[in-house]
């Protein structure tokens, strides 16, 4: 999560000497400082948005490509007009403002080249960071409450976990080995669950997720509940997580 800080610095400035003109000599009036040009509101809004979160997006996108070897691609971005955030897609009823693909051919845009990633985000620094599933990882997407319950349960059991994101729509997303999403329905049936009975969405090839620090409209930032680290570079198989996740989803559904 990106937090802005403002540090005030106070410095001692020696008193300036004032030249006094000789008696009978009239001092010349000091020239007035030129008036500064007003900054357009749109420019102020865009600058404010960049200060809030835009500076971290290009760096994060490059890190995902360089350090995790994940493919990434830029998505929509947020625009500010008169203090109101809107999605760059211009759709008033956009379901994921500032955090969705803009091109149907997005799978072809996704790349793991750090050079290409730098170029794409240099053209649009505030673009959202989107990661295609089904390549370096699949995702188990669950409600936030169930996700944190499963997370605590698996950590007590010392289950090896991969990165986990917290999406401001109230979801948690567990990263697992690619290919696992397609097997989840069968795993659930073996555990005695009907796949459609649980609010558990396996995301594989053809899907994508938003990565931190992408902002989802006014709802907030996508954040890491468990950050990518050297220790979780090797992702767990979906079968190692699905029992705990299914139990948590079933418990939440019964409440």
DAZITA-V605016 format. One record per residue. N is the residue number from 1. PSI is psi in whole degrees, 0 to 359 (* if undefined). NEAR is the number of other C-alpha atoms within 10 Angstrom. Layout:
n=<N;N>
psi=<PSI;PSI>
near=<NEAR;NEAR>
//
This chain:
n=<1;2;3;4;5;6;7;8;9;10;11;12;13;14;15;16;17;18;19;20;21;22;23;24;25;26;27;28;29;30;31;32;33;34;35;36;37;38;39;40;41;42;43;44;45;46;47;48;49;50;51;52;53;54;55;56;57;58;59;60;61;62;63;64;65;66;67;68;69;70;71;72;73;74;75;76;77;78;79;80;81;82;83;84;85;86;87;88;89;90;91;92;93;94;95;96;97;98;99;100;101;102;103;104;105;106;107;108;109;110;111;112;113;114;115;116;117;118;119;120;121;122;123;124;125;126;127;128;129;130;131;132;133;134;135;136;137;138;139;140;141;142;143;144;145;146;147;148;149;150;151;152;153;154;155;156;157;158;159;160;161;162;163;164;165;166;167;168;169;170;171;172;173;174;175;176;177;178;179;180;181;182;183;184;185;186;187;188;189;190;191;192;193;194;195;196;197;198;199;200;201;202;203;204;205;206;207;208;209;210;211;212;213;214;215;216;217;218;219;220;221;222;223;224;225;226;227;228;229;230;231;232;233;234;235;236;237;238;239;240;241;242;243;244;245;246;247;248;249;250;251;252;253;254;255>
psi=<134;128;129;139;142;121;120;133;125;127;147;129;124;147;135;142;136;123;126;122;152;159;137;353;124;130;141;137;140;136;137;143;141;140;136;146;138;141;128;147;318;320;321;318;316;318;318;319;318;319;324;314;348;328;333;342;308;316;317;318;317;319;318;320;315;313;325;349;38;142;142;159;151;141;208;170;167;141;149;127;120;37;3;129;134;158;147;346;348;13;115;327;29;128;337;68;124;13;46;164;146;344;131;338;30;328;329;339;333;132;152;8;118;325;315;323;315;317;315;318;343;332;330;83;337;11;144;155;118;139;124;132;165;0;280;345;161;174;140;115;122;164;149;314;312;322;316;327;313;321;313;319;315;326;324;325;1;39;135;124;152;191;151;129;151;118;136;3;2;34;153;142;118;126;128;175;144;146;345;329;320;337;348;314;318;321;318;320;320;333;358;14;138;127;325;351;346;146;69;115;110;129;119;216;133;353;165;162;155;139;151;146;43;138;131;84;221;2;334;190;147;131;163;121;327;114;155;130;173;329;331;25;321;114;152;158;149;327;339;341;335;326;312;320;317;318;314;319;320;322;318;321;334;345;*>
near=<11;12;6;8;6;5;5;5;5;6;5;5;6;6;6;6;6;6;7;8;10;8;6;6;8;8;10;7;6;6;6;6;6;6;6;6;6;6;8;8;13;14;12;15;18;18;13;14;18;15;12;13;18;23;15;17;24;23;14;16;28;23;15;20;20;16;13;15;15;21;24;28;25;28;23;23;27;25;21;19;13;9;14;10;17;20;22;18;17;11;10;9;9;15;12;15;25;28;27;23;22;14;12;8;9;17;19;9;14;18;18;18;16;19;12;17;24;17;13;17;20;12;9;17;19;26;25;30;28;24;25;24;26;21;15;17;24;29;28;23;23;24;20;19;15;23;27;18;17;22;23;12;15;18;11;9;10;9;14;15;22;21;20;22;24;23;26;17;14;12;17;26;25;27;26;28;21;21;20;24;23;16;12;20;19;13;19;19;11;10;13;9;16;13;16;10;11;19;16;22;17;21;26;22;16;11;14;21;22;26;24;23;23;28;28;23;20;13;13;14;21;23;21;18;16;15;13;17;12;9;10;15;13;14;19;21;20;25;16;14;19;20;16;21;26;23;17;23;23;17;13;16;12;7;5>
//
